[in-house]
Amino acid sequence: MNQTTATLSPEADAFARRVALRLTQASDELHHDISERLRVARLQALAERKRPATQPALHWRSAPAVLAQGPAATLGGGAPSHWWQPALSVVWIVALLIGLVLVHHTQVENTTSELTEIDTALLTDELPPSAYADPGFAQFLKSSRSKP
């Protein structure tokens, strides 16, 4: 019995044996080229399983370390940090905040200038502002636009 089937429950082991038997019986009915491809794939899988697993080599400076802090654990850098790394992070955060403030200021200025233009157009127009709120005025504007 191999290592995989030794850990299976008796029901799972019996099921695996039934499936293996059915697959073996069905393989006799397969075309020759399909059975050859399956045989080659099986040999490749066995060769891959026998090959020892290799782990990629990690440089000790780039590998994160797990730091235990009371009941919690965090990932920390594997290498000691230099003084300029936190300073660079602070510079980026400050630049981001300055950009957000500038975008907000620009949006407020654009909105204010648009509202100012609308108010100026309403106040300098020949009609009083109450005319724009009248439902009949909207109908008047639609009918006057359709006339040449």
Rosetta blueprint (number, residue, H / E / L):
1 M L
2 N L
3 Q H
4 T H
5 T H
6 A H
7 T L
8 L L
9 S L
10 P H
11 E H
12 A H
13 D H
14 A H
15 F H
16 A H
17 R H
18 R H
19 V H
20 A H
21 L H
22 R H
23 L H
24 T H
25 Q H
26 A H
27 S H
28 D L
29 E L
30 L L
31 H L
32 H H
33 D H
34 I H
35 S H
36 E H
37 R H
38 L H
39 R H
40 V H
41 A H
42 R H
43 L H
44 Q H
45 A H
46 L H
47 A H
48 E H
49 R H
50 K H
51 R L
52 P L
53 A L
54 T L
55 Q L
56 P L
57 A L
58 L L
59 H L
60 W L
61 R L
62 S L
63 A L
64 P L
65 A E
66 V E
67 L E
68 A E
69 Q E
70 G L
71 P L
72 A E
73 A E
74 T E
75 L E
76 G E
77 G L
78 G L
79 A L
80 P L
81 S L
82 H L
83 W L
84 W H
85 Q H
86 P H
87 A H
88 L H
89 S H
90 V H
91 V H
92 W H
93 I H
94 V H
95 A H
96 L H
97 L H
98 I H
99 G H
100 L H
101 V H
102 L H
103 V H
104 H H
105 H H
106 T H
107 Q H
108 V H
109 E H
110 N H
111 T H
112 T H
113 S H
114 E H
115 L H
116 T H
117 E H
118 I H
119 D H
120 T H
121 A H
122 L H
123 L H
124 T H
125 D L
126 E L
127 L L
128 P L
129 P H
130 S H
131 A H
132 Y H
133 A H
134 D L
135 P H
136 G H
137 F H
138 A H
139 Q H
140 F H
141 L H
142 K H
143 S H
144 S H
145 R H
146 S H
147 K L
148 P L
